[in-house]
């Protein structure tokens, strides 16, 4: 589960880089981050289980928390291995790559970028 936590932290960090690239001020970055954190936590099934087949379940697929929670659930509660959470780890790895590429582009394009 340490591997899952590290990959999830890296995915969340890349989202933070994207937010940092588009925010015009430090306060703006904080509020954008709070909004996205709360949205991902609520939609990711962190506090309550989201039933399959609902509209909320479909929307929850856009939250990285969903994939991290599913991976942790498989490993901890169901006794699975890393091989059993390949899809979840793949999605999180994809978020890392896409987030790094987008943040790099945004930092170059945005005024004051490097």
Backbone as CSV, one residue per row, in Angstrom:
resi,resn,N_x,N_y,N_z,CA_x,CA_y,CA_z,C_x,C_y,C_z
1,UNK,0.820,-1.194,0.000,0.000,0.000,0.000,0.866,1.262,0.000
2,UNK,2.146,1.129,0.335,3.043,2.273,0.261,3.225,2.714,-1.189
3,UNK,3.304,1.764,-2.100,3.437,2.081,-3.525,2.221,2.866,-4.000
4,UNK,1.039,2.435,-3.596,-0.189,3.132,-3.989,-0.181,4.548,-3.425
5,UNK,0.212,4.695,-2.171,0.247,6.018,-1.546,1.225,6.946,-2.262
6,UNK,2.383,6.431,-2.650,3.372,7.251,-3.350,2.878,7.668,-4.732
7,UNK,2.265,6.740,-5.448,1.748,7.064,-6.779,0.593,8.054,-6.670
8,UNK,-0.279,7.864,-5.683,-1.383,8.798,-5.472,-0.859,10.189,-5.108
9,UNK,0.154,10.250,-4.250,0.739,11.540,-3.869,1.357,12.239,-5.077
10,UNK,2.002,11.477,-5.948,2.585,12.059,-7.156,1.494,12.582,-8.086
11,UNK,0.393,11.840,-8.213,-0.717,12.284,-9.060,-1.337,13.563,-8.506
12,UNK,-1.529,13.619,-7.205,-2.085,14.828,-6.584,-1.119,16.003,-6.737
13,UNK,0.170,15.734,-6.665,1.167,16.791,-6.822,1.154,17.376,-8.225
14,UNK,0.956,16.533,-9.225,0.906,17.064,-10.590,-0.330,17.938,-10.781
15,UNK,-1.439,17.584,-10.120,-2.608,18.464,-10.176,-2.293,19.792,-9.497
16,UNK,-1.505,19.743,-8.429,-1.063,20.967,-7.772,-0.194,21.822,-8.681
17,UNK,0.632,21.188,-9.491,1.450,21.937,-10.448,0.588,22.638,-11.490
18,UNK,-0.443,21.959,-11.967,-1.358,22.576,-12.937,-2.056,23.774,-12.296
19,UNK,-2.510,23.613,-11.065,-3.161,24.721,-10.355,-2.184,25.882,-10.183
20,UNK,-0.948,25.592,-9.811,0.060,26.639,-9.637,0.331,27.372,-10.944
21,UNK,0.251,26.661,-12.048,0.521,27.276,-13.344,-0.596,28.221,-13.777
22,UNK,-1.839,27.935,-13.391,-2.945,28.772,-13.865,-3.373,29.839,-12.861
23,UNK,-2.999,29.701,-11.606,-3.413,30.671,-10.590,-2.645,31.976,-10.770
24,UNK,-3.349,33.076,-10.562,-2.714,34.383,-10.721,-2.080,34.886,-9.431
25,UNK,-2.472,34.298,-8.316,-1.902,34.711,-7.035,-1.821,33.500,-6.112
26,UNK,-1.114,33.676,-5.014,-1.007,32.603,-4.030,-2.374,32.275,-3.426
27,UNK,-3.132,33.321,-3.104,-4.474,33.102,-2.552,-5.373,32.387,-3.552
28,UNK,-5.254,32.765,-4.811,-6.045,32.100,-5.848,-5.709,30.623,-5.942
29,UNK,-4.429,30.310,-5.858,-4.005,28.908,-5.916,-4.554,28.121,-4.734
30,UNK,-4.555,28.746,-3.558,-5.077,28.068,-2.366,-6.549,27.737,-2.547
31,UNK,-7.341,28.711,-3.011,-8.784,28.474,-3.148,-9.108,27.483,-4.257
32,UNK,-8.354,27.531,-5.345,-8.559,26.539,-6.409,-8.232,25.146,-5.875
33,UNK,-7.140,25.043,-5.140,-6.744,23.744,-4.578,-7.782,23.231,-3.586
34,UNK,-8.319,24.119,-2.749,-9.354,23.705,-1.797,-10.577,23.188,-2.537
35,UNK,-11.002,23.911,-3.565,-12.174,23.478,-4.335,-11.953,22.093,-4.937
36,UNK,-10.819,21.909,-5.612,-10.570,20.621,-6.255,-10.374,19.498,-5.241
37,UNK,-9.724,19.795,-4.135,-9.547,18.776,-3.098,-10.890,18.323,-2.555
38,UNK,-11.748,19.278,-2.216,-13.067,18.917,-1.682,-13.901,18.159,-2.711
39,UNK,-13.852,18.598,-3.956,-14.614,17.908,-4.998,-14.117,16.475,-5.173
40,UNK,-12.800,16.296,-5.209,-12.258,14.948,-5.394,-12.546,14.050,-4.201
41,UNK,-12.491,14.613,-3.005,-12.768,13.821,-1.804,-14.225,13.378,-1.789
42,UNK,-15.137,14.297,-2.083,-16.566,13.962,-2.045,-16.942,13.009,-3.185
43,UNK,-16.375,13.239,-4.363,-16.721,12.397,-5.509,-15.941,11.086,-5.543
44,UNK,-14.850,11.014,-4.809,-13.990,9.842,-4.870,-14.384,8.701,-3.963
45,UNK,-15.477,8.855,-3.234,-15.896,7.783,-2.344,-15.054,7.684,-1.088
46,UNK,-14.434,8.786,-0.700,-13.587,8.779,0.484,-14.404,8.622,1.760
47,UNK,-15.529,9.304,1.836,-16.344,9.280,3.052,-17.516,8.323,2.977
48,UNK,-18.000,8.053,1.779,-19.156,7.173,1.621,-19.048,6.430,0.304
49,UNK,-19.617,5.250,0.263,-19.582,4.413,-0.943,-20.566,4.963,-1.970
50,UNK,-20.146,5.051,-3.201,-21.007,5.512,-4.288,-21.468,4.284,-5.050
51,UNK,-22.780,4.121,-5.154,-23.318,2.913,-5.788,-23.138,2.968,-7.302
52,UNK,-22.795,1.814,-7.859,-22.594,1.710,-9.305,-23.905,1.941,-10.036
53,UNK,-23.794,2.493,-11.238,-24.962,2.717,-12.067,-25.596,4.082,-11.881
54,UNK,-25.163,4.828,-10.874,-25.739,6.152,-10.646,-24.946,7.207,-11.424
55,UNK,-25.545,8.364,-11.581,-24.869,9.468,-12.258,-23.633,9.885,-11.460
56,UNK,-23.761,9.894,-10.149,-22.639,10.258,-9.288,-21.468,9.285,-9.452
57,UNK,-21.771,8.020,-9.681,-20.721,7.024,-9.903,-19.947,7.358,-11.183
58,UNK,-20.671,7.724,-12.229,-20.024,8.084,-13.493,-19.139,9.313,-13.307
59,UNK,-19.645,10.306,-12.592,-18.865,11.516,-12.339,-17.642,11.194,-11.475
60,UNK,-17.793,10.258,-10.549,-16.689,9.918,-9.641,-15.492,9.323,-10.372
61,UNK,-15.688,8.827,-11.560,-14.583,8.266,-12.337,-13.571,9.330,-12.754
62,UNK,-13.931,10.621,-12.600,-13.011,11.708,-12.940,-12.172,12.149,-11.741
63,UNK,-12.324,11.489,-10.608,-11.574,11.827,-9.400,-10.449,10.815,-9.185
64,UNK,-9.242,11.333,-8.934,-8.136,10.409,-8.679,-8.337,9.673,-7.360
65,UNK,-9.119,10.265,-6.457,-9.400,9.595,-5.186,-10.126,8.274,-5.402
66,UNK,-10.978,8.217,-6.407,-11.716,6.987,-6.706,-10.750,5.836,-6.954
67,UNK,-9.749,6.083,-7.781,-8.812,5.027,-8.143,-7.898,4.664,-6.970
68,UNK,-7.487,5.663,-6.197,-6.670,5.371,-5.017,-7.479,4.592,-3.983
69,UNK,-8.723,5.014,-3.743,-9.574,4.306,-2.778,-9.851,2.877,-3.218
70,UNK,-10.124,2.691,-4.513,-10.360,1.334,-5.023,-9.120,0.462,-4.850
71,UNK,-7.950,1.038,-5.119,-6.705,0.278,-4.977,-6.451,-0.091,-3.513
72,UNK,-6.618,0.878,-2.618,-6.439,0.585,-1.189,-7.438,-0.455,-0.708
73,UNK,-8.673,-0.349,-1.153,-9.702,-1.316,-0.759,-9.331,-2.724,-1.222
74,UNK,-8.854,-2.837,-2.456,-8.466,-4.146,-2.985,-7.302,-4.735,-2.196
75,UNK,-6.304,-3.918,-1.906,-5.114,-4.399,-1.200,-5.419,-4.710,0.267
76,UNK,-6.072,-3.779,0.956,-6.243,-3.909,2.407,-7.437,-4.780,2.775
77,UNK,-8.602,-4.464,2.231,-9.826,-5.156,2.655,-10.006,-6.509,1.980
78,UNK,-9.554,-6.616,0.731,-9.787,-7.854,-0.007,-8.547,-8.738,-0.092
79,UNK,-7.438,-8.283,0.452,-6.222,-9.091,0.454,-5.580,-9.248,-0.908
80,UNK,-5.775,-8.280,-1.797,-5.212,-8.356,-3.140,-3.741,-7.968,-3.164
81,UNK,-3.177,-8.018,-4.356,-1.778,-7.636,-4.546,-1.719,-6.479,-5.537
82,UNK,-0.518,-5.987,-5.793,-0.363,-4.897,-6.756,-0.816,-5.307,-8.152
83,UNK,-0.700,-6.579,-8.458,-1.153,-7.065,-9.764,-2.663,-6.917,-9.918
84,UNK,-3.384,-6.922,-8.814,-4.840,-6.793,-8.854,-5.304,-5.354,-9.031
85,UNK,-4.413,-4.405,-8.871,-4.798,-2.998,-8.984,-4.083,-2.320,-10.151
86,UNK,-3.824,-3.075,-11.189,-3.135,-2.543,-12.359,-3.875,-1.407,-13.030
87,UNK,-5.192,-1.535,-13.171,-5.984,-0.474,-13.800,-5.889,0.814,-12.989
88,UNK,-6.070,0.705,-11.688,-6.031,1.883,-10.824,-4.660,2.554,-10.862
89,UNK,-3.602,1.753,-10.781,-2.251,2.308,-10.840,-1.964,2.904,-12.215
90,UNK,-2.486,2.280,-13.263,-2.320,2.807,-14.616,-2.988,4.158,-14.791
91,UNK,-4.195,4.298,-14.256,-4.898,5.583,-14.342,-4.129,6.653,-13.576
92,UNK,-3.683,6.324,-12.370,-2.921,7.296,-11.581,-1.606,7.661,-12.275
93,UNK,-0.935,6.682,-12.876,0.300,6.960,-13.614,0.014,7.843,-14.826
94,UNK,-1.114,7.600,-15.490,-1.516,8.443,-16.612,-1.758,9.878,-16.180
95,UNK,-2.383,10.053,-15.025,-2.609,11.403,-14.488,-1.274,12.089,-14.215
96,UNK,-0.314,11.331,-13.717,1.011,11.901,-13.449,1.640,12.411,-14.739
97,UNK,1.658,11.584,-15.766,2.293,11.960,-17.032,1.573,13.142,-17.669
98,UNK,0.249,13.052,-17.774,-0.526,14.127,-18.397,-0.405,15.416,-17.581
99,UNK,-0.461,15.304,-16.260,-0.334,16.487,-15.409,1.013,17.169,-15.556
100,UNK,2.079,16.380,-15.641,3.410,16.962,-15.827,3.535,17.660,-17.174
101,UNK,3.015,17.042,-18.219,3.080,17.643,-19.556,2.271,18.938,-19.596
102,UNK,1.040,18.891,-19.087,0.184,20.081,-19.110,0.788,21.201,-18.259
103,UNK,1.288,20.869,-17.086,1.858,21.918,-16.234,3.098,22.532,-16.876
104,UNK,3.904,21.717,-17.515,5.101,22.252,-18.189,4.707,23.212,-19.302
105,UNK,3.714,22.824,-20.089,3.239,23.693,-21.169,2.670,24.983,-20.592
106,UNK,1.855,24.864,-19.551,1.241,26.050,-18.949,2.282,26.985,-18.346
107,UNK,3.296,26.445,-17.702,4.332,27.299,-17.130,5.091,28.051,-18.220
108,UNK,5.227,27.463,-19.410,5.901,28.146,-20.513,5.005,29.200,-21.152
109,UNK,3.702,28.919,-21.220,2.764,29.789,-21.926,2.279,30.950,-21.063
110,UNK,2.035,30.702,-19.799,1.454,31.719,-18.918,2.457,32.850,-18.672
111,UNK,1.948,34.071,-18.529,2.845,35.200,-18.232,3.617,34.956,-16.933
112,UNK,4.895,35.221,-16.969,5.735,35.001,-15.792,6.210,33.570,-15.655
113,UNK,5.874,32.717,-16.628,6.276,31.311,-16.576,7.755,31.143,-16.853
114,UNK,8.237,29.943,-16.579,9.667,29.682,-16.770,9.871,28.559,-17.747
